[in-house]
Amino acid sequence: MKKPKIIPSHHNQLENFRVRLMPLSVFHEKQSEIHRDDHYMFILQQDGEFILDVDFKRVEMKGASLCFVEPGQIHQYIHQKDNEGWFLFVETGAVPEPYQEILGMYQWMRQSASVDKYDVIFDLPPILKRIEEDPALNHPSIELSLVDSVIGMIVSKLEKSQISGEQNKGQKYTITKQFKKLVKEDFKNNKKVREYAKFLAITPLYLNEAVKEVTGYPASFWIQQKILLEARRLLFYTVMDVKQIAFELGYEDPIYFSRFFKKGTGMTALQFRSGNQELSHHHR
């Protein structure tokens, strides 16, 4: 199988609108190509089943559930059945920065949450749809304020799904949020816990302690996971060789990178590439 040279990307699907709302039934029993978007996608499922892959991880939504996919995350719709609910696509700039930071912290860790079928959040999309369709109501400020409410509720549900209610409060939560944002932005240059700790003006020991208390894993784990995720993306979606990928990810020694990848995944980079070729085909 010939691999695509770049990761398939969907740009400007919002057609210069900041927000688009679509019923889940639009994609019912259909498959999409594996792709990434330049906007946020929120799924508000009131009933039914929805399975999708996000960054090589399976997300299964059964019954009333909420889910988000960040810009740049690779995803594919796998299975949908008896869906009731909505897709909400939102331009990145229209998502308030505090919400972006919180969603960024839950990326790869907790991107969906179960809710009550009669939760008030399901009352908002029909109102938003009416605003879109009624010229007398269709004003950007009205639309965005309602979208802010929907996203705020989703963030709240994700936070409440934490193992401990105390984990989303206080200094350690703030440190973890800042740390994960830094890793996302600078993992190619900084790969050591001490480098992030220095930037945050705390000790490496305290950074590991804070991140582990909030997420269940130490800071070093999240740095490694980000690197491994990007490595898998490049192996799967490009024709770059292992040496090129190592350099792209900030490694001067390709042999060291290869050992790191095998230790983190249990297989060599070439084994991952050859063993996952069929993933790019639609699921049956």
C-alpha positions in Angstrom: 0.0 0.0 0.0 1.3 3.4 -0.9 1.2 5.8 2.0 0.1 9.4 1.6 2.9 11.9 1.9 1.1 14.1 4.4 -1.6 13.6 7.1 -5.0 14.3 5.4 -6.2 17.7 6.7 -9.5 19.3 6.4 -9.2 23.1 6.2 -11.9 25.8 6.2 -14.7 23.2 6.5 -16.6 25.9 8.4 -16.7 27.8 5.2 -15.7 31.1 6.9 -18.4 30.6 9.6 -17.2 30.5 13.2 -19.7 27.8 14.2 -21.5 25.0 12.5 -24.1 22.7 14.0 -25.1 19.4 12.4 -27.2 16.5 13.6 -25.3 13.3 14.3 -27.5 11.5 11.8 -25.7 13.3 9.0 -22.9 10.7 9.2 -25.1 7.8 10.3 -23.7 4.4 9.0 -21.1 6.2 7.0 -17.3 6.1 7.3 -14.9 9.0 7.1 -11.3 9.0 6.1 -8.7 9.3 8.8 -8.1 13.0 9.0 -7.4 16.1 11.2 -9.3 19.4 11.4 -8.2 23.0 11.9 -11.1 23.5 14.3 -12.7 22.0 17.4 -15.3 19.3 17.2 -17.7 18.6 20.0 -20.1 15.7 20.0 -23.3 15.9 22.1 -24.9 12.5 21.9 -28.3 12.2 23.7 -28.9 8.6 22.7 -27.3 5.8 20.6 -23.8 4.5 20.0 -20.8 6.3 18.6 -17.3 4.9 18.2 -14.4 6.9 16.9 -10.6 6.6 16.9 -8.7 9.7 18.2 -4.9 9.7 18.0 -4.7 5.9 17.9 -7.1 5.5 20.8 -10.6 4.2 20.7 -13.4 6.4 22.2 -16.7 4.6 22.8 -19.8 6.6 23.6 -22.9 4.7 24.6 -26.1 6.5 25.6 -25.9 10.2 26.6 -22.3 11.3 26.2 -20.2 14.3 25.4 -16.9 14.3 23.5 -14.4 16.7 22.1 -11.6 16.5 19.5 -9.0 19.2 19.4 -7.6 20.9 16.2 -4.8 18.7 14.8 -5.9 15.5 16.4 -6.2 12.6 14.0 -9.6 10.9 14.1 -11.9 8.7 12.2 -15.6 7.7 12.7 -15.8 4.0 13.2 -19.4 3.1 14.1 -22.7 4.9 14.7 -26.0 3.5 15.6 -29.4 5.0 16.5 -27.8 8.4 17.1 -29.6 11.4 18.5 -27.7 14.5 19.1 -25.4 17.0 17.5 -22.0 17.8 16.0 -20.8 21.2 17.0 -17.8 22.5 15.0 -16.2 25.7 16.4 -13.4 27.8 14.9 -10.4 27.7 17.3 -10.4 31.4 17.8 -14.0 31.2 19.0 -13.2 28.9 21.9 -12.2 31.0 25.0 -8.6 30.5 26.0 -9.4 29.2 29.5 -11.5 26.5 27.9 -8.7 25.7 25.4 -6.3 25.2 28.2 -8.6 22.8 30.1 -9.4 20.8 27.0 -5.7 20.6 26.2 -5.1 19.1 29.6 -7.6 16.4 29.0 -6.3 15.6 25.5 -5.3 11.9 25.4 -6.5 11.4 28.9 -10.3 12.0 29.1 -12.0 13.2 26.0 -15.5 12.0 26.7 -17.9 11.9 29.6 -21.2 10.2 30.3 -24.1 12.5 31.2 -27.8 12.2 32.0 -30.1 11.9 29.0 -32.1 14.8 30.1 -29.2 17.1 30.9 -29.8 20.8 30.2 -26.9 20.8 27.7 -29.2 19.0 25.2 -31.7 21.9 25.3 -29.1 24.3 23.9 -28.4 23.0 20.3 -32.0 23.4 19.1 -31.9 27.0 20.3 -28.6 27.5 18.5 -30.1 26.0 15.4 -33.1 28.3 15.6 -30.7 31.3 15.9 -28.8 30.2 12.8 -32.0 29.9 10.8 -33.8 33.0 12.0 -32.4 36.3 10.4 -34.0 38.3 13.3 -31.9 36.3 15.8 -28.8 35.5 13.8 -26.2 37.8 15.4 -22.6 36.7 16.1 -22.6 37.8 19.7 -25.8 35.9 20.5 -24.5 32.7 18.7 -21.1 32.8 20.4 -22.5 33.4 23.9 -24.6 30.3 23.5 -21.7 28.3 22.1 -19.6 29.5 25.1 -22.3 28.1 27.4 -22.2 24.7 25.6 -18.4 24.4 25.7 -18.4 25.6 29.4 -20.9 22.8 30.3 -18.8 20.2 28.4 -15.6 21.4 30.3 -17.6 21.2 33.6 -18.7 17.6 32.9 -15.1 16.5 32.0 -13.8 18.1 35.3 -16.5 16.4 37.3 -15.6 13.0 35.8 -12.2 13.2 37.6 -11.4 10.4 40.0 -11.3 12.9 42.8 -13.2 16.2 43.0 -10.2 17.8 44.6 -7.9 17.0 41.7 -9.3 19.9 39.6 -8.6 22.5 42.2 -5.7 24.5 43.5 -2.1 25.0 42.6 -1.3 21.5 41.4 -4.1 21.6 38.8 -2.8 24.9 37.5 0.7 23.6 37.3 -0.5 20.6 35.4 -2.5 22.7 33.0 0.5 24.9 32.3 2.9 22.0 32.0 0.8 20.2 29.4 0.4 23.3 27.3 4.2 23.8 27.4 4.8 20.2 26.3 2.4 20.6 23.4 4.2 23.7 22.2 7.9 22.8 22.8 8.3 19.0 23.1 10.7 18.9 20.1 13.2 21.2 21.9 12.6 20.2 25.6 12.3 16.6 26.6 13.4 16.7 30.2 11.2 17.3 33.3 13.8 19.6 34.7 13.5 22.0 31.7 9.8 22.4 32.2 10.2 22.7 36.0 12.7 25.5 35.5 10.3 27.4 33.2 7.5 27.0 35.8 10.0 28.0 38.6 9.4 24.8 40.6 11.5 21.7 41.3 11.4 18.7 39.0 10.3 16.6 42.0 7.3 18.9 42.7 6.3 19.0 39.0 6.2 15.2 38.9 4.2 15.1 42.1 1.7 17.7 41.0 1.1 16.1 37.5 0.9 12.6 39.0 -1.7 13.7 41.6 -3.9 15.3 38.9 -3.5 12.9 36.0 -2.3 9.7 37.6 1.0 9.8 35.8 4.2 11.8 36.3 5.4 14.6 34.1 7.9 12.4 32.4 5.1 10.1 31.1 3.3 13.0 29.3 6.5 14.2 27.6 7.2 10.7 26.4 3.6 10.2 25.3 3.6 13.4 23.2 6.8 12.4 21.5 5.6 8.8 20.8 2.3 10.1 19.5 4.0 12.4 17.0 6.4 9.6 16.0 3.5 7.3 15.3 1.8 10.0 13.2 4.9 10.5 11.1 5.5 6.7 10.7 2.0 6.1 9.7 1.1 9.1 7.5 4.4 10.0 5.8 7.2 8.3 3.9 9.9 9.8 6.0 12.5 7.2 7.2 13.3 6.7 10.8 16.4 8.9 10.7 14.4 11.8 9.2 11.7 11.3 11.8 14.3 11.4 14.6 15.6 14.7 13.3 12.1 16.1 12.9 11.3 15.3 16.5 14.5 16.9 17.8 16.8 13.9 18.2 20.4 14.3 16.9 21.0 10.5 17.5 18.6 8.3 15.4 19.8 5.2 17.3 18.8 6.7 20.6 15.4 7.7 19.2 14.9 4.1 17.9 15.6 2.7 21.3 13.3 5.2 22.9 10.5 4.3 20.5 10.9 0.6 21.1 11.0 1.0 24.9 7.8 3.1 24.7 5.8 1.0 22.3 7.2 -2.5 22.6 8.2 -2.6 18.9 10.6 -1.0 16.5 9.6 2.0 14.4 9.6 -0.2 11.3 7.5 -2.9 12.9 5.0 -0.2 13.8 4.9 1.1 10.3 4.5 -2.3 8.6 2.1 -3.7 11.2 -0.3 -0.8 11.0 -0.6 -0.2 7.2 -4.1 -1.5 7.1 -5.3 1.1 9.6 -5.6 3.6 6.9 -8.4 1.6 5.2 -12.0 2.1 6.3 -13.3 -0.2 9.0 -15.9 -2.7 7.9 
